[in-house]
Amino acid sequence: MKHLNLFIFFILSVIFLIFSSQIKFSTNFLEVFFSKESTTLLNVTSKLGLSNNIYVAKKGFSDESLKALRSIADKLQKVEGISKVQLSVSPSKELREYYKKNYYLLADFNDTKLSTQEIHYRLQRAYTALQEAFIYMPLDTNDPLGIFSVKAGEDHAYLKLKNYGYVLKASVSVDTSSAAEAKQLYTKVNTLLKDHKDLLVYAPFFFLVENSSYIRSDTQKIITLATVLLLLLYFFMLRNYRLLFHTIIAIGSSVLAAIIASAYIFGSVNIMVLAFGISITTISIDYMFHYYFHGDFATKGFIKQKRVFFGFLTTFGVFVIFSFISIRLFYELAFFSAVSLLVAYILFSWVFSYLEIEKPKLGQSKHTFKKVNPLYVLFISFVLFGYSYTHLKFDDDLRNLDYKNEKLLALSQQFREGLMQSNYQTVLLHASTQELLLEKYEKVEKMYPDMQGIGKFLFSRGKCEARLHQLKMYDFEKVRETIRTQAKKIGFTNVFEHLYAGLENMNCDRMHAFDDMGFKIVKENSSYYTAVFIPKNETVAKMEGVEILDIAKHLSQDMQNSKQTIVKFMTVSIVFIVMMLVFVSGIHILYPLVYIIFPLSVVLFCITFFGKINIMHLFAMIILIAIGIDYGVYMHRTTTQTETRTAIKYALLSTLAGFGVLIFSHTVALHSIGLVITVGIGAIFILLWGTSDR
C-alpha cells in the first residue's frame, strides 16, 4: 500500500501515453462561448466566402506593382488550400459566356411597342452617327434598336487599396475555422511572401492562427511559472521531501485523470482549461495541509475529518452544479475541476494514510484567539457592494477576452476602409428552399435597386418564366422584318442577318449558380443562405429571413445570455453553500459566511477601477466562493487554532502561487481569473489577520 500512490500515477500515465495521439488541445477558446445561432452564422459566413479570402496589397499604382502582384498570383495559385487568385476585376471567361447565353433574360428589356416610323428613326440616327464619326463607332447588329440594355459597371480593371496600391484576392478552400488547417495555410503564404517588400497581407483567419499561437505560448509560460512557484513553495513550506514527492505525484495523478476524462467526454481539451486545471489543483492541496498539520497521516485507513470532507463536498458540489451550465467553456472547466478535486481528495484522504507521515512540530501560541466581529465585516462588505453596483458595467464584447492583436486589428480596418467595404452593409437572406430564397432576393431588390447579389445573375423560376412570357408576347418576328426593310432604304448592307439570334431558344434551365459569379447560395442546417450588399445610407427594414450580418452583435448577445446564465448558476451555488453551512453551523452561519461575502465585495470594488466586469471575472468569483467557504468552515469552531491557521495560510499561499500567476497573462480571459483570485485571497488574508493572537 505504501507504493499505491506511485502505482496510480503510473497507470494514469500509461493510459495518457497510449491515447495521447488522440487527445486534442484546442487554443481557440472564443468559440466555446458561441451560441448555436452564432455558430450557424459563422459557418454560413465561411461557406459564403465572406471570411475565407486572403488580400495582398503591393505599394504603388505603377506597372511594376502590377507585375510584382502577377508574379505573386502565379505562386499563390500553386499553393494547396488556395482555390482561386484574382487580380483583375474584369468578368471571367465563364461568367462572360454565361451572360452571353442568358443575355435576353438578364438584360433590361424595354417591351414598348415600336412603330415603323420609330424603328426607321432609330436606324437613321445610327447610320448618320456612323457616317459622321471620326473614329470607328461599334454598332450592335444583334439589337440595333437597344431593346435590351445592361447597366454599365464601375470603370476600373484592378482591385485597389485606397492610398496604398493594387490588391490581389486569393480564395481559400480549406476550413479556416480549424486552427490546424488555418495554420498550415498561414505558414505557406507567409513563407512564400517573406522576401517581397512593401506588401500588406491580411485574412480574417489570421486572427485565429496568430492569437491561438500566442495564447498557447502564453499558457505554456504560465503553466511553467505556476509549476515552478508551487514546487519552490512546497519545498520550503513542507520541508518533508518524501511528502513533497508524493504530493507532486498525487497532483500529477489528479491532472492526468481530469485530462483523460475531459478528452473522453468532450473530444478535446481547451488550452485554457488545462491552464486553469493546473491552478485548480492548488485547492486540493488544502486537504493535504490540513491532514498533515493535524497529524491525520499517522493513522492508516480512510481519513474522516468532517471539516475537510465538508470543504471538499462544498467545492465539489459547486463545480458539479456548474458542469450543467450551457456555456461550453464553463462546463468543461467545471468538469475538469470536479474530476481533479475528486481524485486528489481520494488520494490525500486514503492513499496518503499509508505513507506513515508524522505530524510536524508547530510552536503553540500562548495567547487566545479572538474572532473578528462578522457584523463589522458584513457592514464593510455591503458598502463595497453598493459602490461597485453603481460603478460597474458588464463588458459584452467577446473579443475583449482574447489577445489584443493590434497589428491585425489595424490591417483589418485598413483593408475594410481601403477596399470601400465600409460603404456597404452585408445583409444575409435565408429561406427553406433555394427557390424561396431567390424570391426573397427579388422582393428585397425592389426595395433597394442598388443592391448587389446573386440575383443579378440568377432568377427564381417565377421571375424567369415571367420574363420568358414577356419575350414571347413581344412580336420580334415583325421587328426583324421591319428592321431589315428600313435598313435597306437607309443604306445599310446585309449587316442585320442575326437579329435577336437565339431568342426563341431561351429557357430557365440555362440558369445555374457557379463560383465565378462572386456570389453564392449555401445550405446550412436545412436552410439556404446568400449574402447581399446594400449601400450603408439605406435603412434595412425588418423582414422575415432578412438580417444585417453583424457577428459582433450576435456575440454580444451571446455574452449577455451567458451573463444571465452564470448569474443564475451563481445563485444556485450560493443557495447550495448556505444550505450546507446551515447544516454544519446552524445559527452560527455569519462567521463562515463572511469568508464568501467579504472577498467578493473587495474583488468587485477593485474591478471598478477597470470600469467593466467580464464573464471570466464572474466565473472566477465562483472559484473564490468555493475557496472561501472552505476556510470559513475550517476556522469556525476549530479547537486547534494554530494548526488550522497554519494550514490555511499555507493553502492560501499555494492557491495564490497557482492562480496568481494568471494575472501576468496577456490573454484577458486568464488575466481576469488571476485578478479575481489574487485580490480575493488577499481579502481572506485580511480576515485571518483579524483572527489574530490577542
SULTA-V278086 format. One line per field, one symbol per residue. psi: psi as a letter, one per 20 degrees, with the letter a starting at -180 (. if undefined). A space follows every 50 residues. Layout:
# SULTA-V278086
psi=???
This chain:
# SULTA-V278086
psi=hhjhghggggghgggghgjhhioqopimihhiiprhghggghgggghiji jkqppopppqkrhhghgghhghghghhippiphqppgqjqqrghhggghg hkghhhqppokppprhggggggggghgghhhiphrpoqpnihmiikhqqp ppaqmqiqppopjfaqqqppppirniiohgghhgggggghghihiqrlqp pqqhihgggghgggggggggggggggggggggghghggjnhghgghgggg ggghggghgggghggihrophhhgghhhhhhhghhgggggggijkiiiqq rppmoggggggghggghghggiijqiogghhgggggggggggggggghhf giijilpqpqppppqiqqppqqohhgghggghggggghhiiqqpojohhi irpnnhghgggggghghhjjhiiqppppqqrhrhghghhgghghhhhnhj qpahiiipqrhggghhgghghhipmhghggggghghhhhhjqamilhlpl pjhijpriiipqqrhihiqrpqppljqpqqpqppqhiqopqpqpjpppnn hhgghghggghhghghgghgggghggggghghhgicilhgghhhiggggg hgghghhhiihqprhhgghhhgghghghhghgghhpkqimgggghggggh gghghhhghhhhiiqiohgghgghgggggghghhhghhhilrq.
